[in-house]
């Protein structure tokens, strides 16, 4: 089973859901993948009697030397809303079926991911954010965003969030123009995924 998840140029959602859901493979934009490494992981499971594999693919994942899968471009692709990513999961599913001989299906979750019932953690966190935002307003601290930093409520300036980019999401992150936070290879999520045997396609 291949599951394509949203996240554009950052693999946070793919990594979190792969670890939480017990996936066997997670392909993220920050690590160009080698489909043969994914095939090896699937075949290794098959060899030890596992009759299925779960592969999570971020919509922005791309193969080594390849490009992003773009579903649709409008208005010349200017601005994030005019470049719709999609198809990465379908592409991986097709390749896996051809290379392993196993029946492979892709499900693209898209906005379905946002439709879940809030957990108690979600409700408490959103309430804490709201209370912190009110506290900041009472202190006349405007133009900031409430954040959770190192497990504590804090705030950052909007410039820190979007960088110098005046059109939100118009460019990929990690540049002066866009401050999108990309997954780094020394992040705990990457280390955890590798430690529990999740193939990252590299």
C-alpha positions as a printed Julia matrix, in Angstrom:
202×3 Matrix{Float64}:
   0.0     0.0     0.0
   1.29    3.41   -0.98
  -0.06    6.47    0.82
   0.62    9.89   -0.63
   0.44   12.64    1.99
   0.58   16.41    1.74
   3.43   18.61    2.91
   4.74   20.27   -0.26
   8.52   20.7     0.06
   8.92   19.41    3.62
   8.63   15.83    4.87
   7.31   16.45    8.4
   3.85   14.97    7.8
   5.23   11.97    5.91
   7.78   11.14    8.62
   5.37   11.64   11.53
   2.65    9.53    9.89
   5.11    6.81    8.82
   6.42    6.43   12.36
   2.96    6.67   13.97
   1.42    4.25   11.49
   4.21    1.67   11.43
   5.14    2.21    7.79
   8.03    0.35    6.21
   9.14    3.11    3.85
   8.91    6.92    4.0
   9.9     9.02    1.01
  10.38   12.71    1.77
  11.37   15.76   -0.32
  14.61   16.27    1.6
  15.99   12.87    0.54
  15.87   12.16   -3.21
  14.97    8.48   -3.32
  16.34    5.51   -5.23
  13.37    3.31   -6.19
  15.68    0.29   -6.1
  16.29    0.86   -2.37
  12.52    0.84   -1.85
  12.24   -2.39   -3.87
  14.97   -3.93   -1.68
  13.02   -3.02    1.47
   9.78   -4.5     0.11
  11.5    -7.68   -1.11
  13.3    -8.1     2.22
   9.93   -8.07    4.0
   8.49  -10.5     1.46
  11.42  -12.87    1.97
  10.79  -13.11    5.73
   7.1   -13.86    5.2
   5.59  -10.38    5.47
   2.79  -10.27    2.93
   2.43   -6.48    2.81
   4.41   -3.27    3.0
   3.25    0.27    3.73
   5.0     3.06    1.82
   4.36    6.7     2.76
   5.22    9.18    0.01
   5.28   12.94    0.58
   3.69   14.81   -2.33
   7.02   16.64   -2.81
   9.18   13.5    -2.88
  11.28   13.08   -6.0
  13.65   10.4    -7.27
  17.4    11.0    -7.5
  17.98   13.06  -10.61
  14.23   13.45  -11.1
  11.7    16.2   -10.58
   8.63   16.87   -8.45
   5.32   15.43   -9.59
   3.14   18.38  -10.56
  -0.55   17.68  -11.02
  -1.58   21.1   -12.28
  -0.1    24.55  -12.92
  -2.21   27.69  -13.19
  -1.25   31.3   -13.98
   2.29   30.33  -14.94
   2.89   28.67  -11.58
   3.33   31.98   -9.74
   2.59   31.52   -6.04
   2.04   28.37   -4.03
  -1.66   28.03   -4.84
  -0.91   27.91   -8.56
   1.36   24.87   -8.43
  -0.56   21.81   -7.31
   1.72   18.91   -6.45
   0.39   15.39   -6.84
   1.05   12.05   -8.43
   4.21   11.09   -6.53
   2.42    8.21   -4.79
   0.89    6.91   -8.02
   4.31    7.04   -9.69
   5.94    5.07   -6.85
   3.08    2.54   -6.77
   3.38    1.89  -10.5
   7.16    1.42  -10.3
   6.9    -0.88   -7.28
   4.33   -3.08   -9.0
   6.52   -3.33  -12.12
   9.72   -4.02  -10.18
   8.37   -6.39   -7.48
   5.51   -8.09   -9.29
   3.3    -7.38   -6.26
  -0.14   -5.83   -6.57
   0.28   -2.24   -5.47
  -2.33    0.4    -4.75
  -1.98    4.11   -4.06
  -4.23    6.21   -1.85
  -3.82    9.97   -1.85
  -5.04   11.3     1.46
  -4.87   15.02    0.69
  -7.29   17.09    2.73
  -8.74   13.95    4.35
  -5.76   14.25    6.73
  -7.22   17.47    8.1
 -10.65   16.01    8.8
  -9.9    13.93   11.87
 -11.56   14.4    15.22
  -9.39   16.53   17.52
  -7.74   14.63   20.34
  -7.54   15.99   23.88
  -3.92   16.98   23.11
  -5.12   18.99   20.08
  -7.74   20.79   22.15
  -5.36   21.63   24.98
  -2.63   22.82   22.59
  -4.99   25.08   20.63
  -6.34   26.55   23.87
  -2.78   27.2    25.08
  -1.97   28.94   21.77
  -5.07   31.1    22.05
  -4.3    32.06   25.65
  -0.69   32.91   24.74
  -1.85   35.01   21.77
  -4.19   36.97   24.09
  -1.36   37.43   26.59
   0.86   38.82   23.81
  -1.9    41.16   22.61
  -2.36   42.45   26.16
   1.39   43.16   26.22
   0.95   44.98   22.86
   3.22   42.51   21.07
   1.82   42.38   17.54
   3.14   40.96   14.27
   4.18   37.75   16.0
   3.15   34.1    15.9
   2.61   31.93   18.96
   4.79   28.82   18.81
   5.78   25.82   20.87
   9.57   25.92   21.2
  11.48   23.31   23.18
   8.21   22.23   24.8
   7.33   25.76   26.0
   5.01   28.44   24.66
   6.87   31.27   23.0
   6.54   33.56   20.0
   8.46   34.48   16.86
   8.2    37.45   14.51
   6.32   36.99   11.27
   9.57   37.8     9.42
  11.13   34.73   11.05
   8.22   32.64    9.78
   8.12   33.79    6.15
  11.6    35.22    5.62
  11.82   37.98    3.04
   9.31   36.23    0.81
   6.38   38.55    0.17
   4.34   35.84   -1.55
   3.81   33.04    0.95
   5.0    29.69   -0.34
   6.01   30.96   -3.76
   9.42   29.34   -3.46
  10.87   26.28   -1.8
  12.14   26.65    1.73
  15.59   26.92    3.17
  16.41   30.15    1.33
  16.49   33.81    2.28
  13.24   34.27    0.35
  11.38   31.52    2.2
  11.84   30.33    5.74
  10.0    27.02    5.26
  11.42   24.58    7.82
  12.79   21.53    6.05
  13.6    18.24    7.75
  17.32   18.0     8.5
  19.19   14.72    8.46
  20.18   15.08   12.12
  16.57   15.57   13.29
  15.18   13.07   15.81
  12.43   12.01   13.38
  14.99   10.94   10.76
  17.09    9.17   13.38
  14.02    7.44   14.83
  12.81    6.32   11.4
  16.2     4.84   10.6
  16.53    3.23   14.04
  13.22    1.39   13.75
  14.02    0.19   10.23
  12.01    2.54    8.06
  13.6     2.79    4.62
  14.03    6.42    3.52
  14.93    5.52   -0.04
  18.62    6.36    0.25
